[in-house]
Amino acid sequence: MHVTVRDNNVDQALKVLKKKMQREGVFREMKLRRSYEKPSEKKAREKAEAVRRARKLERKRLEREGF
């Protein structure tokens, strides 16, 4: 990952870096790696996330179609 600092504006560069890291999922991965997650817990979490994504897509699809 690369961020350019322009005109010694470090605050702006930090803001850009944080946004890039958020988009890449770095913060989320760091949070998950703080403690051990049992394989069964990981499987349940991933399944719940998939269900959440599917419901969100369905809601957006229905909203677009006007239901």
N, CA and C atoms as a LAMMPS dump frame, in Angstrom:
ITEM: TIMESTEP
0
ITEM: NUMBER OF ATOMS
201
ITEM: BOX BOUNDS ff ff ff
-5.0000000000000000e+02 5.0000000000000000e+02
-5.0000000000000000e+02 5.0000000000000000e+02
-5.0000000000000000e+02 5.0000000000000000e+02
ITEM: ATOMS id mol type element x y z
1 1 1 N 0.85 -1.165 0
2 1 2 C 0 0 0
3 1 3 C 0.902 1.236 0
4 2 1 N 0.495 2.236 -0.761
5 2 2 C 1.348 3.41 -0.921
6 2 3 C 0.499 4.672 -0.822
7 3 1 N 0.942 5.624 0.007
8 3 2 C 0.268 6.912 0.15
9 3 3 C 1.31 8.007 0.004
10 4 1 N 1.011 8.996 -0.798
11 4 2 C 1.93 10.106 -1.026
12 4 3 C 1.553 11.284 -0.14
13 5 1 N 2.558 11.862 0.532
14 5 2 C 2.343 13.049 1.361
15 5 3 C 2.651 14.262 0.495
16 6 1 N 1.659 15.142 0.353
17 6 2 C 1.837 16.337 -0.47
18 6 3 C 1.867 17.574 0.418
19 7 1 N 2.784 18.461 0.16
20 7 2 C 2.912 19.736 0.882
21 7 3 C 2.985 19.538 2.391
22 8 1 N 3.687 18.509 2.831
23 8 2 C 3.829 18.196 4.261
24 8 3 C 2.487 18.055 4.987
25 9 1 N 1.456 17.656 4.266
26 9 2 C 0.129 17.491 4.846
27 9 3 C -0.031 16.037 5.304
28 10 1 N 0.518 15.747 6.485
29 10 2 C 0.521 14.387 7.01
30 10 3 C -0.883 13.959 7.42
31 11 1 N -1.673 14.906 7.935
32 11 2 C -3.032 14.569 8.358
33 11 3 C -3.861 14.042 7.188
34 12 1 N -3.759 14.689 6.053
35 12 2 C -4.502 14.25 4.866
36 12 3 C -4.008 12.876 4.413
37 13 1 N -2.693 12.671 4.454
38 13 2 C -2.123 11.387 4.05
39 13 3 C -2.596 10.273 4.993
40 14 1 N -2.659 10.564 6.299
41 14 2 C -3.158 9.576 7.255
42 14 3 C -4.607 9.227 6.973
43 15 1 N -5.398 10.24 6.649
44 15 2 C -6.807 10.019 6.346
45 15 3 C -6.953 9.091 5.133
46 16 1 N -6.138 9.338 4.106
47 16 2 C -6.166 8.508 2.901
48 16 3 C -5.726 7.086 3.225
49 17 1 N -4.671 6.954 4.044
50 17 2 C -4.169 5.635 4.418
51 17 3 C -5.233 4.841 5.181
52 18 1 N -5.883 5.489 6.139
53 18 2 C -6.924 4.807 6.92
54 18 3 C -8.071 4.349 6.032
55 19 1 N -8.447 5.183 5.074
56 19 2 C -9.538 4.828 4.165
57 19 3 C -9.151 3.613 3.317
58 20 1 N -7.892 3.609 2.829
59 20 2 C -7.422 2.472 2.032
60 20 3 C -7.402 1.197 2.873
61 21 1 N -6.922 1.309 4.114
62 21 2 C -6.849 0.138 4.993
63 21 3 C -8.254 -0.377 5.311
64 22 1 N -9.194 0.528 5.504
65 22 2 C -10.573 0.135 5.774
66 22 3 C -11.147 -0.62 4.578
67 23 1 N -10.901 -0.095 3.374
68 23 2 C -11.414 -0.727 2.161
69 23 3 C -10.814 -2.115 1.953
70 24 1 N -9.547 -2.275 2.306
71 24 2 C -8.865 -3.554 2.133
72 24 3 C -9.251 -4.562 3.216
73 25 1 N -9.852 -4.109 4.307
74 25 2 C -10.254 -5.001 5.378
75 25 3 C -9.151 -5.274 6.39
76 26 1 N -8.151 -4.413 6.448
77 26 2 C -7.011 -4.615 7.341
78 26 3 C -7.445 -4.505 8.805
79 27 1 N -8.256 -3.48 9.116
80 27 2 C -8.688 -3.279 10.503
81 27 3 C -9.522 -4.458 10.992
82 28 1 N -10.391 -4.944 10.124
83 28 2 C -11.255 -6.079 10.481
84 28 3 C -10.415 -7.329 10.752
85 29 1 N -9.429 -7.553 9.905
86 29 2 C -8.562 -8.719 10.081
87 29 3 C -7.741 -8.608 11.362
88 30 1 N -7.259 -7.399 11.669
89 30 2 C -6.496 -7.207 12.905
90 30 3 C -7.372 -7.522 14.112
91 31 1 N -8.612 -7.084 14.075
92 31 2 C -9.532 -7.34 15.174
93 31 3 C -9.77 -8.846 15.341
94 32 1 N -9.933 -9.556 14.232
95 32 2 C -10.178 -10.996 14.29
96 32 3 C -8.961 -11.763 14.804
97 33 1 N -7.765 -11.26 14.524
98 33 2 C -6.548 -11.969 14.918
99 33 3 C -6.09 -11.665 16.337
100 34 1 N -6.788 -10.78 17.029
101 34 2 C -6.396 -10.459 18.408
102 34 3 C -6.484 -11.666 19.321
103 35 1 N -7.475 -12.509 19.081
104 35 2 C -7.629 -13.696 19.914
105 35 3 C -7.951 -14.89 19.023
106 36 1 N -7.724 -16.089 19.559
107 36 2 C -7.958 -17.307 18.8
108 36 3 C -9.451 -17.513 18.59
109 37 1 N -9.805 -17.938 17.391
110 37 2 C -11.191 -18.247 17.071
111 37 3 C -11.278 -19.722 16.7
112 38 1 N -12.09 -20.449 17.447
113 38 2 C -12.232 -21.867 17.166
114 38 3 C -12.797 -22.065 15.758
115 39 1 N -12.417 -23.16 15.099
116 39 2 C -12.923 -23.404 13.744
117 39 3 C -14.449 -23.417 13.668
118 40 1 N -15.107 -23.962 14.68
119 40 2 C -16.575 -23.995 14.657
120 40 3 C -17.145 -22.581 14.775
121 41 1 N -16.501 -21.729 15.583
122 41 2 C -16.958 -20.343 15.713
123 41 3 C -16.729 -19.578 14.41
124 42 1 N -15.604 -19.847 13.756
125 42 2 C -15.296 -19.185 12.498
126 42 3 C -16.327 -19.572 11.434
127 43 1 N -16.667 -20.845 11.397
128 43 2 C -17.643 -21.339 10.429
129 43 3 C -19.005 -20.691 10.674
130 44 1 N -19.42 -20.598 11.945
131 44 2 C -20.706 -19.992 12.281
132 44 3 C -20.706 -18.503 11.926
133 45 1 N -19.601 -17.81 12.207
134 45 2 C -19.513 -16.384 11.901
135 45 3 C -19.591 -16.142 10.401
136 46 1 N -18.848 -16.933 9.631
137 46 2 C -18.851 -16.766 8.182
138 46 3 C -20.218 -17.061 7.59
139 47 1 N -20.903 -18.058 8.139
140 47 2 C -22.247 -18.385 7.661
141 47 3 C -23.216 -17.235 7.96
142 48 1 N -23.106 -16.671 9.165
143 48 2 C -23.965 -15.546 9.54
144 48 3 C -23.689 -14.336 8.646
145 49 1 N -22.429 -14.1 8.327
146 49 2 C -22.081 -12.985 7.443
147 49 3 C -22.659 -13.201 6.046
148 50 1 N -22.619 -14.43 5.567
149 50 2 C -23.162 -14.735 4.24
150 50 3 C -24.668 -14.505 4.214
151 51 1 N -25.347 -14.917 5.278
152 51 2 C -26.794 -14.717 5.367
153 51 3 C -27.109 -13.224 5.382
154 52 1 N -26.327 -12.469 6.157
155 52 2 C -26.526 -11.025 6.255
156 52 3 C -26.331 -10.362 4.883
157 53 1 N -25.284 -10.775 4.162
158 53 2 C -25.04 -10.214 2.829
159 53 3 C -26.181 -10.538 1.874
160 54 1 N -26.664 -11.787 1.92
161 54 2 C -27.743 -12.211 1.022
162 54 3 C -29.02 -11.422 1.304
163 55 1 N -29.347 -11.229 2.581
164 55 2 C -30.546 -10.468 2.936
165 55 3 C -30.425 -9.017 2.474
166 56 1 N -29.231 -8.453 2.634
167 56 2 C -29.015 -7.063 2.224
168 56 3 C -29.188 -6.927 0.71
169 57 1 N -28.608 -7.86 -0.053
170 57 2 C -28.753 -7.828 -1.512
171 57 3 C -30.21 -7.976 -1.918
172 58 1 N -30.944 -8.854 -1.233
173 58 2 C -32.355 -9.059 -1.539
174 58 3 C -33.165 -7.788 -1.262
175 59 1 N -32.869 -7.128 -0.124
176 59 2 C -33.553 -5.873 0.198
177 59 3 C -33.289 -4.823 -0.865
178 60 1 N -32.036 -4.713 -1.293
179 60 2 C -31.686 -3.724 -2.314
180 60 3 C -32.356 -4.048 -3.641
181 61 1 N -32.427 -5.331 -3.977
182 61 2 C -33.069 -5.733 -5.231
183 61 3 C -34.552 -5.387 -5.202
184 62 1 N -35.222 -5.681 -4.091
185 62 2 C -36.644 -5.363 -3.964
186 62 3 C -36.875 -3.858 -3.991
187 63 1 N -35.975 -3.116 -3.384
188 63 2 C -36.099 -1.66 -3.381
189 63 3 C -35.98 -1.094 -4.791
190 64 1 N -35.05 -1.644 -5.578
191 64 2 C -34.871 -1.195 -6.962
192 64 3 C -36.103 -1.5 -7.807
193 65 1 N -36.703 -2.665 -7.58
194 65 2 C -37.848 -3.083 -8.378
195 65 3 C -39.139 -2.401 -7.937
196 66 1 N -39.105 -1.744 -6.785
197 66 2 C -40.262 -0.967 -6.346
198 66 3 C -41.275 -1.728 -5.531
199 67 1 N -40.869 -2.765 -4.832
200 67 2 C -41.807 -3.521 -3.981
201 67 3 C -41.854 -2.958 -2.598
